[in-house]
């Protein structure tokens, strides 16, 4: 799948509402957030296991991450609710209206918020919203990105398979995880 095919969004994944949890505030990403988001993303260690490990460089971040996030209209800025600090981003993509499936990804969180409850809260907010419309949610993670894979498993997603994806003109092997609505809502996560 080509990167320009990833951004297929129906109305329910555009013009997203603001969402919040105990520690997070999520709101739709706007062009005015570009500098603060880049500052959050400029740490090379965030990207060291990612298939695109140079995203900490401004030009690569803008070309391979920010442009797509803004164009999709389905990206959410992740903020620390108490401090107001921008701590990351995530988005919905690859909506399949026939199968009622959507993917959540392009997620990163600053290192100061790793290892606690932030990733779980972020995924819960996004899954709660996704399952208003979808029956299954997918996560596509670089096969060698063990940090993200473990965090996704912790959130209740199950490994499905490996497959190649072409994103930003580069082909990489990704691990595909999913969680279905019935299992998520039953609390067997």
LUMPASE-45342 format. One record per residue (C-alpha): residue number from 1; residue in three letters; y, x, z. Coordinates in pm, 1 decimal. Layout:
N
(NUM, 'ALA', (Y, X, Z))
...
***
This chain:
189
(1, 'UNK', (0.0, 0.0, 0.0))
(2, 'UNK', (342.8, 133.7, -89.9))
(3, 'UNK', (621.6, 153.2, 167.2))
(4, 'UNK', (840.4, -92.1, -24.7))
(5, 'UNK', (555.8, -345.4, -3.6))
(6, 'UNK', (549.9, -325.9, 376.3))
(7, 'UNK', (862.0, -534.2, 423.8))
(8, 'UNK', (739.6, -884.2, 350.1))
(9, 'UNK', (897.1, -1111.9, 605.1))
(10, 'UNK', (920.1, -1488.4, 618.2))
(11, 'UNK', (1193.6, -1661.2, 811.0))
(12, 'UNK', (1010.0, -1645.0, 1144.6))
(13, 'UNK', (1015.8, -1265.3, 1147.9))
(14, 'UNK', (1377.5, -1235.9, 1036.7))
(15, 'UNK', (1680.4, -1322.9, 1248.1))
(16, 'UNK', (1471.1, -1253.1, 1554.2))
(17, 'UNK', (1588.4, -1374.8, 1892.3))
(18, 'UNK', (1682.2, -1148.5, 2177.3))
(19, 'UNK', (1382.6, -1092.4, 2404.9))
(20, 'UNK', (1367.3, -951.3, 2754.7))
(21, 'UNK', (1125.9, -852.9, 3025.5))
(22, 'UNK', (1168.0, -696.5, 3368.5))
(23, 'UNK', (1271.0, -360.0, 3223.7))
(24, 'UNK', (1350.9, -418.5, 2855.4))
(25, 'UNK', (1600.1, -592.8, 2634.8))
(26, 'UNK', (1503.3, -628.3, 2267.9))
(27, 'UNK', (1751.3, -743.4, 2009.8))
(28, 'UNK', (1766.7, -731.9, 1630.0))
(29, 'UNK', (1861.1, -389.1, 1498.6))
(30, 'UNK', (2195.8, -365.6, 1320.4))
(31, 'UNK', (2370.1, -90.7, 1123.7))
(32, 'UNK', (2603.8, -37.2, 1420.9))
(33, 'UNK', (2302.4, 83.8, 1620.8))
(34, 'UNK', (2227.1, 370.6, 1380.2))
(35, 'UNK', (2380.6, 656.8, 1577.6))
(36, 'UNK', (2240.1, 551.1, 1915.9))
(37, 'UNK', (1896.9, 497.5, 1760.7))
(38, 'UNK', (1903.9, 837.1, 1592.3))
(39, 'UNK', (1998.6, 1003.8, 1921.2))
(40, 'UNK', (1694.5, 839.4, 2082.1))
(41, 'UNK', (1472.3, 952.1, 1791.8))
(42, 'UNK', (1601.4, 1309.2, 1768.1))
(43, 'UNK', (1340.8, 1456.4, 2005.8))
(44, 'UNK', (1073.9, 1642.1, 1801.3))
(45, 'UNK', (808.1, 1574.5, 2066.4))
(46, 'UNK', (827.6, 1199.3, 2001.3))
(47, 'UNK', (698.9, 1259.1, 1649.7))
(48, 'UNK', (457.3, 1550.1, 1699.3))
(49, 'UNK', (140.7, 1336.0, 1652.6))
(50, 'UNK', (295.0, 1106.6, 1389.8))
(51, 'UNK', (203.0, 1131.9, 1019.3))
(52, 'UNK', (575.9, 1193.9, 950.0))
(53, 'UNK', (645.0, 1457.8, 1219.3))
(54, 'UNK', (987.4, 1557.0, 1085.3))
(55, 'UNK', (1147.4, 1220.7, 1169.0))
(56, 'UNK', (1353.5, 1386.9, 1440.4))
(57, 'UNK', (1568.0, 1538.0, 1162.9))
(58, 'UNK', (1862.9, 1310.0, 1080.8))
(59, 'UNK', (1817.8, 1297.3, 701.9))
(60, 'UNK', (1444.5, 1226.7, 726.6))
(61, 'UNK', (1495.6, 972.4, 1003.7))
(62, 'UNK', (1757.4, 787.7, 799.2))
(63, 'UNK', (1550.0, 795.7, 478.3))
(64, 'UNK', (1198.7, 736.1, 617.9))
(65, 'UNK', (1270.4, 513.9, 917.4))
(66, 'UNK', (1619.4, 369.8, 958.4))
(67, 'UNK', (1675.8, 246.6, 601.8))
(68, 'UNK', (1350.4, 47.8, 603.6))
(69, 'UNK', (1413.6, -88.2, 951.6))
(70, 'UNK', (1756.7, -219.0, 852.7))
(71, 'UNK', (1640.5, -353.3, 515.6))
(72, 'UNK', (1346.8, -546.6, 664.3))
(73, 'UNK', (1553.8, -755.2, 900.7))
(74, 'UNK', (1257.5, -760.3, 1138.6))
(75, 'UNK', (1328.2, -450.4, 1347.5))
(76, 'UNK', (1411.8, -470.3, 1715.4))
(77, 'UNK', (1625.0, -225.9, 1908.6))
(78, 'UNK', (1459.3, -143.4, 2242.0))
(79, 'UNK', (1698.3, -99.0, 2534.3))
(80, 'UNK', (1652.3, -21.4, 2901.9))
(81, 'UNK', (1763.8, -347.8, 3058.5))
(82, 'UNK', (1914.0, -183.0, 3366.9))
(83, 'UNK', (2104.2, 106.6, 3208.0))
(84, 'UNK', (2174.0, -40.0, 2862.1))
(85, 'UNK', (2040.3, 285.0, 2708.9))
(86, 'UNK', (1878.1, 267.2, 2364.2))
(87, 'UNK', (1522.5, 386.7, 2421.2))
(88, 'UNK', (1345.1, 302.0, 2096.4))
(89, 'UNK', (1266.7, 62.7, 1818.5))
(90, 'UNK', (980.3, -146.5, 1681.4))
(91, 'UNK', (934.6, -400.0, 1404.2))
(92, 'UNK', (725.3, -669.8, 1246.4))
(93, 'UNK', (599.9, -609.7, 890.8))
(94, 'UNK', (326.4, -703.9, 641.9))
(95, 'UNK', (335.3, -1077.5, 708.6))
(96, 'UNK', (42.5, -1253.6, 538.9))
(97, 'UNK', (127.2, -1624.3, 533.1))
(98, 'UNK', (-216.7, -1731.2, 407.3))
(99, 'UNK', (-413.8, -1547.5, 675.6))
(100, 'UNK', (-137.4, -1590.9, 939.8))
(101, 'UNK', (-140.5, -1217.3, 1012.5))
(102, 'UNK', (142.0, -975.0, 1080.7))
(103, 'UNK', (167.5, -609.2, 1178.0))
(104, 'UNK', (368.7, -458.5, 1461.5))
(105, 'UNK', (464.6, -96.3, 1428.4))
(106, 'UNK', (719.7, 167.9, 1341.3))
(107, 'UNK', (746.0, 188.5, 1718.0))
(108, 'UNK', (883.9, 475.5, 1917.9))
(109, 'UNK', (1005.1, 510.8, 2274.3))
(110, 'UNK', (1198.3, 802.1, 2425.1))
(111, 'UNK', (988.2, 1037.4, 2636.7))
(112, 'UNK', (1173.9, 953.2, 2958.5))
(113, 'UNK', (1008.0, 608.9, 2936.9))
(114, 'UNK', (653.3, 721.4, 2851.6))
(115, 'UNK', (360.7, 674.4, 3086.0))
(116, 'UNK', (478.8, 368.1, 3273.2))
(117, 'UNK', (496.1, 1.2, 3193.4))
(118, 'UNK', (750.9, 13.9, 2909.6))
(119, 'UNK', (504.1, 28.0, 2617.5))
(120, 'UNK', (303.4, -259.9, 2765.1))
(121, 'UNK', (614.6, -471.3, 2818.9))
(122, 'UNK', (734.6, -398.6, 2465.1))
(123, 'UNK', (403.2, -494.9, 2310.6))
(124, 'UNK', (377.1, -806.7, 2528.9))
(125, 'UNK', (721.3, -930.0, 2420.3))
(126, 'UNK', (639.8, -871.7, 2055.6))
(127, 'UNK', (289.9, -1020.0, 2078.0))
(128, 'UNK', (420.7, -1327.4, 2259.0))
(129, 'UNK', (665.8, -1382.5, 1974.8))
(130, 'UNK', (416.0, -1301.2, 1697.4))
(131, 'UNK', (158.3, -1545.0, 1828.0))
(132, 'UNK', (404.2, -1831.9, 1793.1))
(133, 'UNK', (337.1, -1794.6, 1418.4))
(134, 'UNK', (36.4, -1568.1, 1362.2))
(135, 'UNK', (-334.2, -1580.7, 1438.0))
(136, 'UNK', (-385.5, -1203.9, 1422.6))
(137, 'UNK', (-165.0, -900.5, 1480.9))
(138, 'UNK', (-238.6, -559.1, 1330.0))
(139, 'UNK', (-130.4, -213.3, 1443.5))
(140, 'UNK', (-148.5, 78.6, 1197.2))
(141, 'UNK', (-144.2, 414.7, 1373.4))
(142, 'UNK', (-179.8, 763.0, 1232.1))
(143, 'UNK', (-540.0, 862.3, 1299.3))
(144, 'UNK', (-434.8, 1171.1, 1496.0))
(145, 'UNK', (-170.8, 991.1, 1702.1))
(146, 'UNK', (-383.7, 961.6, 2015.9))
(147, 'UNK', (-90.8, 876.3, 2241.3))
(148, 'UNK', (-9.9, 564.2, 2040.1))
(149, 'UNK', (-374.3, 475.3, 1989.4))
(150, 'UNK', (-440.0, 482.6, 2365.5))
(151, 'UNK', (-125.6, 279.0, 2435.9))
(152, 'UNK', (-229.2, 18.9, 2179.7))
(153, 'UNK', (-578.9, -4.2, 2327.6))
(154, 'UNK', (-424.6, -42.8, 2672.7))
(155, 'UNK', (-226.5, -339.6, 2536.5))
(156, 'UNK', (-554.0, -507.2, 2437.0))
(157, 'UNK', (-589.7, -426.0, 2067.9))
(158, 'UNK', (-932.5, -330.3, 1938.5))
(159, 'UNK', (-1008.0, -59.8, 1683.8))
(160, 'UNK', (-1109.4, -208.2, 1348.3))
(161, 'UNK', (-1131.3, 69.6, 1089.1))
(162, 'UNK', (-970.0, 371.6, 923.8))
(163, 'UNK', (-791.9, 343.9, 588.9))
(164, 'UNK', (-542.1, 533.0, 379.3))
(165, 'UNK', (-185.5, 405.9, 362.3))
(166, 'UNK', (91.5, 535.0, 140.3))
(167, 'UNK', (422.0, 528.5, 325.1))
(168, 'UNK', (736.5, 695.8, 195.7))
(169, 'UNK', (533.8, 838.2, -92.1))
(170, 'UNK', (281.3, 1014.6, 130.9))
(171, 'UNK', (-81.3, 915.5, 183.5))
(172, 'UNK', (-224.1, 944.7, 534.1))
(173, 'UNK', (-528.3, 816.5, 717.0))
(174, 'UNK', (-444.7, 543.7, 965.0))
(175, 'UNK', (-644.6, 379.8, 1241.3))
(176, 'UNK', (-622.4, 0.9, 1220.0))
(177, 'UNK', (-626.4, -201.7, 1541.4))
(178, 'UNK', (-599.7, -576.0, 1583.5))
(179, 'UNK', (-578.5, -847.9, 1839.9))
(180, 'UNK', (-626.8, -1216.6, 1767.5))
(181, 'UNK', (-431.1, -1504.1, 1914.9))
(182, 'UNK', (-723.1, -1668.2, 2094.7))
(183, 'UNK', (-824.6, -1347.1, 2270.3))
(184, 'UNK', (-465.1, -1259.5, 2358.4))
(185, 'UNK', (-387.3, -1602.6, 2501.3))
(186, 'UNK', (-714.2, -1613.8, 2695.7))
(187, 'UNK', (-600.7, -1309.2, 2890.6))
(188, 'UNK', (-907.5, -1102.7, 2794.5))
(189, 'UNK', (-685.7, -810.9, 2700.9))
***
